[in-house]
Amino acid sequence: MQNNRLKKLAETIDALAVKDAALIEKTHRIEALRRRAATELHAICRSFVGELNRYLTQTELSFDPLAYPPESFQDPGANLFQINARGRILQIEFSSTDLLVSTENFRVPHILEGAVRCFNQDLLEQAVIEEQYVFYCLEKRHNQWRYFDARTYRSGPFDEDYLISLMEQLL
Protein backbone atom coordinates (compact mmCIF):
# COMPACT_ATOMS: atom_id res chain seq x y z
CA MET A 1 0.00 0.00 0.00
CA GLN A 2 2.80 2.42 0.91
CA ASN A 3 4.61 1.64 -2.38
CA ASN A 4 1.47 2.57 -4.30
CA ARG A 5 1.26 5.87 -2.45
CA LEU A 6 4.95 6.55 -3.11
CA LYS A 7 4.54 5.71 -6.77
CA LYS A 8 1.47 8.00 -7.05
CA LEU A 9 3.34 10.78 -5.23
CA ALA A 10 6.30 10.41 -7.60
CA GLU A 11 3.97 10.63 -10.62
CA THR A 12 2.36 13.76 -9.20
CA ILE A 13 5.77 15.40 -8.63
CA ASP A 14 6.91 14.46 -12.14
CA ALA A 15 3.70 15.98 -13.52
CA LEU A 16 4.49 19.19 -11.63
CA ALA A 17 7.84 19.42 -13.38
CA VAL A 18 6.12 19.24 -16.77
CA LYS A 19 3.49 21.78 -15.67
CA ASP A 20 6.19 24.14 -14.32
CA ALA A 21 8.19 23.88 -17.55
CA ALA A 22 5.07 24.76 -19.56
CA LEU A 23 4.41 27.77 -17.31
CA ILE A 24 8.00 28.97 -17.68
CA GLU A 25 7.74 28.65 -21.47
CA LYS A 26 4.45 30.59 -21.48
CA THR A 27 6.00 33.28 -19.29
CA HIS A 28 8.92 33.69 -21.72
CA ARG A 29 6.52 33.87 -24.70
CA ILE A 30 4.41 36.55 -22.98
CA GLU A 31 7.53 38.55 -22.01
CA ALA A 32 8.74 38.51 -25.63
CA LEU A 33 5.25 39.44 -26.86
CA ARG A 34 5.12 42.35 -24.41
CA ARG A 35 8.43 43.71 -25.73
CA ARG A 36 7.21 43.32 -29.32
CA ALA A 37 3.89 45.01 -28.47
CA ALA A 38 5.69 47.95 -26.86
CA THR A 39 7.82 48.47 -29.97
CA GLU A 40 4.68 48.16 -32.11
CA LEU A 41 2.98 50.93 -30.11
CA HIS A 42 6.07 53.09 -30.50
CA ALA A 43 6.08 52.45 -34.26
CA ILE A 44 2.40 53.48 -34.55
CA CYS A 45 3.11 56.75 -32.72
CA ARG A 46 6.38 57.41 -34.57
CA SER A 47 4.69 56.82 -37.94
CA PHE A 48 1.84 59.18 -37.03
CA VAL A 49 4.27 61.93 -36.01
CA GLY A 50 6.41 61.40 -39.12
CA GLU A 51 3.43 61.47 -41.48
CA LEU A 52 1.95 64.58 -39.87
CA ASN A 53 5.32 66.36 -39.87
CA ARG A 54 5.52 65.82 -43.64
CA TYR A 55 2.48 68.10 -44.03
CA LEU A 56 3.46 70.74 -41.47
CA THR A 57 5.16 73.91 -42.74
CA GLN A 58 5.27 76.20 -39.69
CA THR A 59 6.07 73.82 -36.86
CA GLU A 60 7.06 70.25 -36.11
CA LEU A 61 5.64 67.68 -33.72
CA SER A 62 8.11 66.14 -31.33
CA PHE A 63 8.01 62.55 -30.18
CA ASP A 64 9.82 61.05 -27.20
CA PRO A 65 11.58 58.74 -27.15
CA LEU A 66 12.75 58.87 -30.76
CA ALA A 67 13.95 55.26 -30.62
CA TYR A 68 12.55 52.38 -28.61
CA PRO A 69 14.30 49.05 -29.05
CA PRO A 70 12.72 45.99 -27.38
CA GLU A 71 15.20 46.14 -24.49
CA SER A 72 13.86 49.60 -23.56
CA PHE A 73 10.63 48.03 -22.30
CA GLN A 74 10.39 48.33 -18.52
CA ASP A 75 8.93 45.26 -16.85
CA PRO A 76 8.01 45.85 -14.13
CA GLY A 77 7.50 49.56 -14.40
CA ALA A 78 5.83 52.27 -16.42
CA ASN A 79 6.67 52.98 -20.04
CA LEU A 80 5.95 56.43 -21.44
CA PHE A 81 5.69 57.92 -24.95
CA GLN A 82 4.87 61.56 -25.56
CA ILE A 83 3.77 63.51 -28.63
CA ASN A 84 4.06 67.29 -28.34
CA ALA A 85 2.41 69.74 -30.74
CA ARG A 86 3.41 73.18 -29.44
CA GLY A 87 2.32 72.40 -25.88
CA ARG A 88 -0.59 70.17 -26.84
CA ILE A 89 0.41 66.86 -25.35
CA LEU A 90 -0.59 63.28 -26.05
CA GLN A 91 0.97 61.07 -23.39
CA ILE A 92 0.82 57.29 -23.62
CA GLU A 93 1.72 55.35 -20.49
CA PHE A 94 1.53 51.57 -20.25
CA SER A 95 2.82 48.64 -18.22
CA SER A 96 2.47 44.90 -17.88
CA THR A 97 -0.65 43.45 -16.31
CA ASP A 98 -0.25 41.90 -12.87
CA LEU A 99 -1.20 38.50 -14.29
CA LEU A 100 0.36 37.06 -17.43
CA VAL A 101 -2.98 37.52 -19.20
CA SER A 102 -5.72 39.64 -17.67
CA THR A 103 -9.38 40.47 -18.26
CA GLU A 104 -9.71 42.56 -15.11
CA ASN A 105 -9.87 46.07 -16.62
CA PHE A 106 -11.05 45.15 -20.14
CA ARG A 107 -13.17 42.22 -21.27
CA VAL A 108 -10.72 41.11 -24.00
CA PRO A 109 -7.69 39.18 -22.69
CA HIS A 110 -4.70 41.52 -22.60
CA ILE A 111 -1.07 41.55 -21.45
CA LEU A 112 -0.33 45.30 -21.38
CA GLU A 113 -2.53 48.12 -20.13
CA GLY A 114 -2.27 51.84 -19.69
CA ALA A 115 -3.75 55.19 -20.57
CA VAL A 116 -3.59 57.96 -23.13
CA ARG A 117 -3.76 61.41 -21.61
CA CYS A 118 -4.49 64.54 -23.65
CA PHE A 119 -3.91 68.00 -22.31
CA ASN A 120 -2.90 71.56 -23.12
CA GLN A 121 -2.45 74.70 -21.05
CA ASP A 122 -6.15 75.60 -21.13
CA LEU A 123 -7.15 72.14 -19.92
CA LEU A 124 -4.48 72.20 -17.20
CA GLU A 125 -5.75 75.56 -15.93
CA GLN A 126 -9.21 73.96 -15.63
CA ALA A 127 -7.66 70.89 -13.94
CA VAL A 128 -8.96 68.71 -16.79
CA ILE A 129 -6.93 65.94 -18.37
CA GLU A 130 -8.72 63.77 -20.90
CA GLU A 131 -7.88 60.11 -20.37
CA GLN A 132 -8.70 56.93 -22.24
CA TYR A 133 -7.40 53.44 -21.58
CA VAL A 134 -5.21 51.34 -23.86
CA PHE A 135 -4.71 47.57 -23.88
CA TYR A 136 -2.63 45.16 -25.89
CA CYS A 137 -5.21 42.48 -26.58
CA LEU A 138 -4.77 38.83 -27.47
CA GLU A 139 -7.49 38.33 -30.05
CA LYS A 140 -8.39 35.31 -32.18
CA ARG A 141 -7.48 36.82 -35.55
CA HIS A 142 -4.49 38.88 -34.46
CA ASN A 143 -3.13 40.65 -31.42
CA GLN A 144 -3.53 44.41 -31.38
CA TRP A 145 -3.51 47.61 -29.38
CA ARG A 146 -7.00 48.85 -28.53
CA TYR A 147 -8.33 51.94 -26.78
CA PHE A 148 -11.33 52.13 -24.46
CA ASP A 149 -13.17 55.32 -23.52
CA ALA A 150 -14.78 54.69 -20.13
CA ARG A 151 -17.13 57.68 -20.49
CA THR A 152 -18.70 56.54 -23.77
CA TYR A 153 -17.80 52.83 -23.68
CA ARG A 154 -16.34 53.21 -27.18
CA SER A 155 -13.52 50.92 -28.11
CA GLY A 156 -11.44 50.44 -31.22
CA PRO A 157 -7.99 49.91 -32.62
CA PHE A 158 -5.17 52.16 -31.48
CA ASP A 159 -4.05 53.39 -34.88
CA GLU A 160 -3.35 56.54 -36.88
CA ASP A 161 -7.07 57.42 -37.12
CA TYR A 162 -7.37 57.23 -33.34
CA LEU A 163 -4.32 59.47 -32.87
CA ILE A 164 -5.73 61.96 -35.40
CA SER A 165 -9.00 62.15 -33.44
CA LEU A 166 -7.14 62.75 -30.18
CA MET A 167 -4.99 65.49 -31.69
CA GLU A 168 -8.08 67.15 -33.22
CA GLN A 169 -9.62 67.33 -29.74
CA LEU A 170 -6.59 69.23 -28.43
CA LEU A 171 -6.64 71.95 -31.09
Secondary structure by P-SEA (a helix, b strand, c coil): caaaaaaaaaaaaaaaaaaaaaaaaaaaaaaaaaaaaaaaaaaaaaaaaaaaaaacccbbbbbcccccccccccccbbbbbbbbcccbbbbbbbbbcccccccccccccccbbbbbbbbcaaaaaacbbbbbbbbbcccccbbbbbbbcccccccccccaaaaaaaaaaac
